[in-house]
Amino acid sequence: MLNLASKTFRHGIHPPEHKSETNGLPIRQFPFAPLIILPMVQHIGNPSSMVVREGEEVLRGQVLAQADGYVSVPVHAPISGVIRKIANVPTISGKMATGIFLEAFPSSTQEVQMGVPVELDSASTDDILQGIQDAGIVGLGGAAFPTHVKLKIPQGKQCQVLIINGIECEPFLTTDHRVMLEQAPDIFMGIRYLLKATGAERVIIGVEANKQDAADHLKAHIPKDLPLTVQVVPVKYPMGSEKMLITALLGREVPSGGLPIEVGAVVVNVATTAEIGRLLPTGRGIQERVITITGPGVKKKGNYLIPIGTPLRYVLDQVGITGELSEVYMGGPMMGVAVSNLDISIVKGTSGILVFTNQDIQRPSKVYPCIKCGACVDACPLFLNPSRLGIMAKFEAYDQMAESYNLMDCFECGACSYVCPSHIPLVQYFRLSKSIVRKRRAAEQTA
C-alpha cells in the first residue's frame, strides 16, 4: 500500500477545502457575451502588440495582437465580431491597460478555423516551443507565465523529470480536477509534445488525495508507450507550489533563488498541458479556458468553459448572486486577488471566480501587534520568518528583507496570514515589499 505520508513537505496548513460544491459538476460551455473586452496585459512579460484597428471584422481564433518579444505571447479573438473600440480598460492589478472591445456577430456559429498544425513526429524542439508561443499559451494555474519560456532548457542543464501539476490545492477550485476527468486524451497528447520539447526521461502526474477519482481515471488510460506514472500525494496547502511538489515527489529541494531545472525537473500545470495537446495538433490559439465559479454568493456554481475577455459583470449576471456582494476573488481565497472593479475581464490566468456576500464575510475588528507566537514560522513551507519580515516591512527595511531574510523566495501562498492570530496581513506586506525591491533593482540596472 502507498505510504502517502512520505510524499509531502514540511510545514504548510490545512484550510477547509470547500471542493464538494463543484468537483462533481462537469464542464459546461458558458454563454458568449455580446461584448468581449481584451486587455493586452494578460501574462508576465511584455504586453501583446496589437495588429488590428477599430472597425475591423475578425474571425474567432484570428490573431488580434502579436507577441512583443520573447517573453510575450499573442492574443487571439475569442469570438467572431467587429472591433468596436480600442481604449484603456481596467485590469485586476488596478491599473489601466490598452484593450480591445470586440462586439460579437449575433448570427455567427463561432466555429474556429484550423491553423497550421505542429506535427509531433516531424517537429523539432524549437518548432514545438514556437508553436506553444504562437498558440498564446501561458500557465493556466494562475501564474500566467509564458509556457514556451518555461520549457526552454538552459544550456548545460538537463530535464530528467517532467512533472504535470494536477494538485490544485487552493480551496474551492476544481478546474484542474474536471480537466483530468474530462480531457485525459488532450493531457496525454500535451505530454507527448512536452517530452519532445524538454527531453525529459520520464513523467509524473501529481494528484492530491482528494482527487482520487481523477488519479484512477488517468491511471486507467495511460498510453502504453508513455513513460508516465500518476502519484497521489497528501492533501496539504500549498502542495501545488512547484518547489513543494518537487520535494514531495522527488525528495529534492530547489535552492534559494533557483528554478526547478536546477534539480533536473520541469513542472507544468495539467490544464496548460491539456491546452498544448488540444491546440498544437490543430494550429489554433487559445480563446477560452475552464474556470470554477463558486462561493456562498453564487447561485449556479460550476466549472465553465468561458471565452477569454468575458466581462466579470456579465459572468456574475449569468450565474446569479444570492445577496449583496461583499468580495469577489479572481482565483482562490489563498492566492487569488480581491477585485475592486466588476468591469474587469476574464484573462488567461483566471482559474476561478469566488463570490462572497455581506453575510458570508467575518472581518477581524482590528489588526493587533505581533505576539511572537511563531505560528507563521511553523506554517511557512519555505522556512522563512514571516514575523520578522512583517516587522521589517513596517519599518521599510526592504533591502535588508531581500538580502538577509530571503524575501524574494516568498511565493505569496498566504499560509502565514491565514494562521496569524493578530490578523496581520503579512502576505500583503510581502507583496508590496517585493514590488519595491524589484523597482529598486531595475532602477539600479538602468543606472
C-alpha angles and dihedrals in degrees: 000000000000114000103221092181091073093054100070144078133247122268120005129126141253110229119178108282103216091188100124091080093069111008091092095047114099122229112274131191111253119223116265111251115233089232124036119197115201120189114204089223102079104132146024111285132031117353116249117268115237119237100177134076137215114283094024118135114225137187126230109272094023117137109255097173129017130219113277100214133325099306093055139075136206127257119230129204109263090199140020110255147099129297101243099176144356111208145125115297132189119256134199090259090063092247126113121243137181111272145175123237105209118188115204123236101243094215098042120121088217091222117162120233121228117255130196107303122227101231108220097207097051102028120108124219090262091049090055094047090048090048091052091050092046089052089057093237119169132165106295095195090084105275094089093203112160104264097213090060092050091051095051104107111217118239111271094024129102131203108223098168131032110204119199108205111222095151101109093180095171111112116250096015119114101161096113091042091059093042090056091049097044107027105043094132090055091048092052092047090049090052090055090056092044093051091054093045096049102030089227118172097215143006133225123191107204115208128176118238092248088069098054091138090058092048091050092048093052093045091052093054104040109136110242094234096056118095088223136140131178115220124192117213132189121273108259134136126267093019089127092068111107094235094047093047092050090052092048097046103032105020089234127130121218107224122245109281091007134120129234091259087068086074095038098263139116119195123204127178115248094234090050088051091051091051091052090051092047101042108036096059089054099036092233130141127234112270103159142018141197114263131181112226110193147120132121091285096060123092100190103040117184152112110282136187099226129184112245110251095037107146114247091227090057091049092053092047090054098048096039130230123242098213145338111333118247106165135000120193128200102213125001130327094258105048101008125104126243106232122230096194129045090203093076119105140234109268133189094269095052106115098164147004114217120190129196128179127210092267092054098056123083108185122195113253092231145340112262129204118271111273095198091240093148095225091128092050090053091048100047109102091202095053093241122149104243092176093058092041091051092053091048091050090057089054091046093239090151100150092050090049090056099040102039105023104036095242092164091061089067110104093191097246091158096227091127094052090046095058099037109117090198092059092234109169092228098162091053089052090051094046091054093043092051091049091053092047091051092050092049093049091047090051091050092051091049091050 
